[in-house]
Amino acid sequence: MRVQEKGKETIVALCDKELVGKVLREGEMVLDLEKYASFYKGEATEAADAARELKAATSINLVGKRSVALARKLGLVEKGEIMKIGGVPHVQIYLI
């Protein structure tokens, strides 16, 4: 998990660790977790710590089954809002 503070905004990027460094493709869509690894790389974290950060975030980027499942459990995203790229769940959430 990586948390970035930008003024009043808090961006949380949470990615299942085994996916960092991979390139996911689905038709025309590409999610390059190799090129943008630094966006996701941060501290390994427990679910309780990640949940706390997700609840406080204004922008959330999630990649992977465990990461997206945590957001669903917290009620931050519904099943129909989840896209898959290369069979991997991915969600972007912007809280306005």
VEXGU-614408 format. One line per 2 residues: number of its first residue (from 1); their letters; for each residue x, y, z of C-alpha. Coordinates in Angstrom, 1 decimal, padded with zeros to 4 digits. Example, Ala and Ser with C-alpha at 12.3 -4.5 7.8 and 13.67 -1.06 7.14 Angstrom:
BEGIN
1> as> 012.3:-004.5:007.8 ~ 013.7:-001.1:007.1
//
This chain:
BEGIN
1> mr> 000.0:000.0:000.0 ~ 001.2:003.5:-000.8
3> vq> -000.5:006.6:000.7 ~ 000.2:010.0:-000.9
5> ek> -000.8:013.3:000.5 ~ -001.4:016.1:-002.0
7> gk> -002.8:019.2:-000.3 ~ -006.2:018.2:001.1
9> et> -006.3:015.0:-001.0 ~ -005.2:011.6:000.2
11> iv> -004.5:009.0:-002.5 ~ -004.3:005.4:-001.6
13> al> -002.9:002.8:-004.0 ~ -003.4:-000.8:-002.9
15> cd> -002.2:-003.7:-005.1 ~ -001.9:-007.4:-004.3
17> ke> 001.9:-007.8:-003.9 ~ 002.3:-010.6:-006.5
19> lv> 000.9:-008.3:-009.2 ~ 003.4:-005.4:-008.9
21> gk> 005.8:-005.6:-011.8 ~ 003.3:-007.3:-014.2
23> vl> 001.6:-005.9:-017.3 ~ -002.2:-006.7:-017.5
25> re> -004.0:-006.6:-020.8 ~ -007.7:-006.9:-021.7
27> ge> -008.5:-006.0:-025.3 ~ -007.3:-002.4:-025.8
29> mv> -006.9:-001.8:-022.0 ~ -003.4:-002.1:-020.5
31> ld> -002.6:-001.7:-016.8 ~ 001.2:-001.5:-016.6
33> le> 002.1:-002.4:-013.0 ~ 005.8:-002.6:-014.1
35> ky> 006.1:000.9:-015.5 ~ 004.0:002.4:-012.7
37> as> 005.3:000.1:-009.9 ~ 006.4:003.1:-007.8
39> fy> 002.8:004.3:-007.7 ~ 001.8:001.1:-005.9
41> kg> 004.9:000.1:-004.0 ~ 004.9:001.2:-000.4
43> ea> 004.6:-000.6:002.9 ~ 003.2:-004.1:003.2
45> te> 000.2:-003.8:005.4 ~ -002.4:-005.7:007.4
47> aa> -006.0:-005.6:006.3 ~ -007.0:-003.5:009.4
49> da> -004.4:-000.8:008.5 ~ -005.3:-000.8:004.9
51> ar> -009.0:-000.5:005.8 ~ -008.3:002.6:008.0
53> el> -006.4:004.3:005.1 ~ -009.1:003.4:002.6
55> ka> -011.8:004.9:004.7 ~ -009.8:008.2:005.0
57> at> -008.9:008.4:001.3 ~ -010.3:010.9:-001.2
59> si> -008.9:008.8:-004.2 ~ -008.4:005.1:-004.2
61> nl> -006.8:002.8:-006.8 ~ -007.1:-000.9:-006.2
63> vg> -005.7:-003.9:-008.2 ~ -006.1:-007.5:-007.3
65> kr> -008.6:-009.9:-005.7 ~ -007.6:-009.2:-002.1
67> sv> -007.4:-005.5:-002.5 ~ -010.8:-005.1:-004.2
69> al> -012.4:-007.6:-001.8 ~ -011.4:-005.4:001.1
71> ar> -013.0:-002.3:-000.5 ~ -016.2:-004.4:-001.1
73> kl> -016.2:-005.5:002.5 ~ -015.9:-001.8:003.6
75> gl> -018.8:-000.9:001.3 ~ -016.7:001.4:-000.9
77> ve> -017.5:-000.4:-004.1 ~ -020.2:-002.6:-005.5
79> kg> -019.6:-005.7:-007.6 ~ -020.9:-004.0:-010.8
81> ei> -018.4:-001.2:-010.5 ~ -015.4:-003.6:-010.7
83> mk> -013.6:-004.0:-014.0 ~ -011.3:-006.8:-014.9
85> ig> -008.1:-006.3:-016.8 ~ -006.4:-009.6:-017.8
87> gv> -008.8:-011.3:-015.4 ~ -007.6:-009.2:-012.5
89> ph> -010.1:-007.0:-010.6 ~ -009.3:-003.3:-010.8
91> vq> -011.2:-000.3:-009.3 ~ -010.7:003.4:-009.1
93> iy> -012.7:005.4:-006.6 ~ -012.9:009.1:-006.3
95> li> -014.7:010.6:-003.3 ~ -016.0:014.1:-004.0
//
